[in-house]
């Protein structure tokens, strides 16, 4: 995909028109083959065809929004007119009625019940565990010995989320199952989300592995919840909080099934974002020595050679800029919404029930919105930078009433891990290593073998 800034001349179109149709549609399949084979390039290409572009996934038409203003309208301005959308419906066999998939009054109630677990005081307590786990990870490496950064970051992120959710030994079986099933589910989740439901029944290996992993994970967490309910342990973890929280407005508590759905949702939302962002951060630092040098200088000044502490986060401003820039370049690939009433967006009339899509990944690489969008430039996040992204142009965690509830948790986790690693090591790519993006909920590096070199 070229870096062209060509745009559909919306100022000259009829005030009410049909959406432009993305090129390359095939009979019956529509654009499904393009989405299957090259989803990243295809979604990026849509911006050159208009602000609202119709994509057909087999017999399923989706109106993809490429304008940040229209996306803001859907997520924030007129959010009441839009529901979750089919991609979220397709993930229900795994996530059930977890917060990321719900809508309306039920969503508001669940967010109310979950919000206390992400209060600043709890985040501080979680950060203490993150610091310990990040220190254990970085001290376990040997100078000069190859490591799989994606594996290490996933293990750290899973351990951090598990330490937040469970305490003691009761959750150990669930953590083991998450480690086992997570790679299988991440690999299949994007294809499961965008492909027609009829393909789920095909007895192919990918479908069997995905369904088996989802069933195992739901079953083991159900078992842990039952065990928690039989113990009077005074636990102060996320699962205990969910089981005991009472809705102040209704006096109701969550059912065990709803608690399970929320636990699985948190596991995935917190793990995939953090592990993927961390992997890309170390890849980008190795590719940009001047950025790495500045980050090391800041960490040496704030932390030195001691273990990182939660109180260090506030002083790591450049490190946070590096995190934000990595998140911009490597964002979620596709989200959907559904029109609940007839609406008009960008001059296009959209009927009730129509599906809408938007790609944070493509939005964050739009050359009209970001100067040199493919350049890794943490300085664009300086408070006085003219290129600092406006809030509605940078939406890795969503926006409005459905914005990710755990964004502060993820930010703390990522900055702590970067600081813990960079205070001890430089990570360089293994000789001959070639890194490319693999389509997933958030595109991931296919192989990221790196070598830790001691800094001190």
ChimeraX attribute file (.defattr): number of C-alpha atoms within 10 A of each C-alpha:
attribute: neighborCount
match mode: 1-to-1
recipient: residues
	/A:1	9
	/A:2	7
	/A:3	14
	/A:4	12
	/A:5	11
	/A:6	12
	/A:7	12
	/A:8	14
	/A:9	10
	/A:10	12
	/A:11	9
	/A:12	7
	/A:13	11
	/A:14	10
	/A:15	12
	/A:16	12
	/A:17	13
	/A:18	13
	/A:19	21
	/A:20	17
	/A:21	19
	/A:22	22
	/A:23	15
	/A:24	11
	/A:25	17
	/A:26	14
	/A:27	9
	/A:28	11
	/A:29	15
	/A:30	20
	/A:31	24
	/A:32	21
	/A:33	16
	/A:34	18
	/A:35	20
	/A:36	16
	/A:37	11
	/A:38	12
	/A:39	22
	/A:40	22
	/A:41	14
	/A:42	18
	/A:43	23
	/A:44	21
	/A:45	18
	/A:46	22
	/A:47	24
	/A:48	15
	/A:49	19
	/A:50	22
	/A:51	26
	/A:52	28
	/A:53	24
	/A:54	23
	/A:55	26
	/A:56	20
	/A:57	22
	/A:58	17
	/A:59	13
	/A:60	17
	/A:61	16
	/A:62	23
	/A:63	25
	/A:64	28
	/A:65	25
	/A:66	26
	/A:67	19
	/A:68	21
	/A:69	16
	/A:70	18
	/A:71	25
	/A:72	19
	/A:73	16
	/A:74	23
	/A:75	22
	/A:76	18
	/A:77	13
	/A:78	12
	/A:79	18
	/A:80	15
	/A:81	17
	/A:82	25
	/A:83	23
	/A:84	21
	/A:85	22
	/A:86	20
	/A:87	21
	/A:88	18
	/A:89	16
	/A:90	20
	/A:91	18
	/A:92	16
	/A:93	12
	/A:94	20
	/A:95	24
	/A:96	20
	/A:97	23
	/A:98	21
	/A:99	24
	/A:100	23
	/A:101	21
	/A:102	20
	/A:103	19
	/A:104	12
	/A:105	9
	/A:106	12
	/A:107	18
	/A:108	15
	/A:109	16
	/A:110	19
	/A:111	17
	/A:112	14
	/A:113	19
	/A:114	20
	/A:115	11
	/A:116	15
	/A:117	19
	/A:118	17
	/A:119	13
	/A:120	12
	/A:121	11
	/A:122	15
	/A:123	19
	/A:124	16
	/A:125	12
	/A:126	22
	/A:127	22
	/A:128	15
	/A:129	19
	/A:130	29
	/A:131	22
	/A:132	17
	/A:133	21
	/A:134	26
	/A:135	20
	/A:136	14
	/A:137	17
	/A:138	19
	/A:139	13
	/A:140	9
	/A:141	18
	/A:142	13
	/A:143	14
	/A:144	14
	/A:145	11
	/A:146	17
	/A:147	18
	/A:148	14
	/A:149	24
	/A:150	23
	/A:151	16
	/A:152	17
	/A:153	23
	/A:154	22
	/A:155	16
	/A:156	22
	/A:157	29
	/A:158	24
	/A:159	21
	/A:160	23
	/A:161	25
	/A:162	23
	/A:163	19
	/A:164	22
	/A:165	21
	/A:166	21
	/A:167	16
	/A:168	9
	/A:169	7
	/A:170	14
	/A:171	22
	/A:172	14
	/A:173	15
	/A:174	21
	/A:175	22
	/A:176	14
	/A:177	18
	/A:178	25
	/A:179	15
	/A:180	14
	/A:181	19
	/A:182	20
	/A:183	15
	/A:184	17
	/A:185	21
	/A:186	18
	/A:187	17
	/A:188	18
	/A:189	16
	/A:190	22
	/A:191	17
	/A:192	19
	/A:193	19
	/A:194	21
	/A:195	19
	/A:196	16
	/A:197	11
	/A:198	7
	/A:199	11
	/A:200	16
	/A:201	9
	/A:202	11
	/A:203	9
	/A:204	10
	/A:205	8
	/A:206	16
	/A:207	16
	/A:208	13
	/A:209	15
	/A:210	22
	/A:211	16
	/A:212	13
	/A:213	21
	/A:214	19
	/A:215	14
	/A:216	16
	/A:217	22
	/A:218	22
	/A:219	14
	/A:220	18
	/A:221	24
	/A:222	18
	/A:223	15
	/A:224	18
	/A:225	19
	/A:226	11
	/A:227	12
	/A:228	18
	/A:229	13
	/A:230	8
	/A:231	9
	/A:232	7
	/A:233	9
	/A:234	7
	/A:235	14
	/A:236	12
	/A:237	18
	/A:238	21
	/A:239	22
	/A:240	19
	/A:241	16
	/A:242	23
	/A:243	18
	/A:244	11
	/A:245	16
	/A:246	15
	/A:247	15
	/A:248	11
	/A:249	8
	/A:250	8
	/A:251	8
	/A:252	11
	/A:253	16
	/A:254	17
	/A:255	11
	/A:256	16
	/A:257	16
	/A:258	18
	/A:259	21
	/A:260	28
	/A:261	24
	/A:262	22
	/A:263	23
	/A:264	19
	/A:265	20
	/A:266	20
	/A:267	22
	/A:268	19
	/A:269	19
	/A:270	21
	/A:271	24
	/A:272	22
	/A:273	24
	/A:274	26
	/A:275	25
	/A:276	24
	/A:277	29
	/A:278	26
	/A:279	23
	/A:280	23
	/A:281	22
	/A:282	25
	/A:283	21
	/A:284	17
	/A:285	20
	/A:286	17
	/A:287	14
	/A:288	13
	/A:289	11
	/A:290	11
	/A:291	20
	/A:292	20
	/A:293	13
	/A:294	13
	/A:295	24
	/A:296	22
	/A:297	16
	/A:298	18
	/A:299	25
	/A:300	16
	/A:301	12
	/A:302	18
	/A:303	19
	/A:304	14
	/A:305	15
	/A:306	12
	/A:307	16
	/A:308	25
	/A:309	17
	/A:310	19
	/A:311	11
	/A:312	14
	/A:313	20
	/A:314	11
	/A:315	14
	/A:316	19
	/A:317	16
	/A:318	20
	/A:319	24
	/A:320	22
	/A:321	19
	/A:322	26
	/A:323	21
	/A:324	21
	/A:325	22
	/A:326	24
	/A:327	25
	/A:328	24
	/A:329	22
	/A:330	25
	/A:331	26
	/A:332	23
	/A:333	22
	/A:334	22
	/A:335	20
	/A:336	22
	/A:337	25
	/A:338	22
	/A:339	21
	/A:340	18
	/A:341	15
	/A:342	13
	/A:343	16
	/A:344	13
	/A:345	18
	/A:346	19
	/A:347	18
	/A:348	19
	/A:349	15
	/A:350	19
	/A:351	14
	/A:352	14
	/A:353	15
	/A:354	20
	/A:355	24
	/A:356	27
	/A:357	22
	/A:358	24
	/A:359	22
	/A:360	26
	/A:361	24
	/A:362	25
	/A:363	29
	/A:364	26
	/A:365	21
	/A:366	22
	/A:367	16
	/A:368	15
	/A:369	18
	/A:370	18
	/A:371	16
	/A:372	14
	/A:373	17
	/A:374	14
	/A:375	11
	/A:376	18
	/A:377	18
	/A:378	18
	/A:379	16
	/A:380	19
	/A:381	20
	/A:382	14
	/A:383	9
	/A:384	9
	/A:385	10
	/A:386	10
	/A:387	15
	/A:388	16
	/A:389	17
	/A:390	11
	/A:391	10
	/A:392	15
	/A:393	18
	/A:394	21
	/A:395	22
	/A:396	24
	/A:397	18
	/A:398	19
	/A:399	18
	/A:400	14
	/A:401	16
	/A:402	20
	/A:403	15
	/A:404	17
	/A:405	21
	/A:406	18
	/A:407	18
	/A:408	13
	/A:409	21
	/A:410	22
	/A:411	17
	/A:412	21
	/A:413	28
	/A:414	25
	/A:415	23
	/A:416	28
	/A:417	25
	/A:418	23
	/A:419	28
	/A:420	28
	/A:421	21
	/A:422	23
	/A:423	26
	/A:424	23
	/A:425	20
	/A:426	20
	/A:427	25
	/A:428	18
	/A:429	20
	/A:430	17
	/A:431	9
	/A:432	7
	/A:433	10
	/A:434	12
	/A:435	14
	/A:436	11
	/A:437	14
	/A:438	16
	/A:439	23
	/A:440	20
	/A:441	20
	/A:442	23
	/A:443	21
	/A:444	24
	/A:445	20
	/A:446	13
	/A:447	17
	/A:448	23
	/A:449	21
	/A:450	23
	/A:451	22
	/A:452	22
	/A:453	16
	/A:454	15
	/A:455	13
	/A:456	7
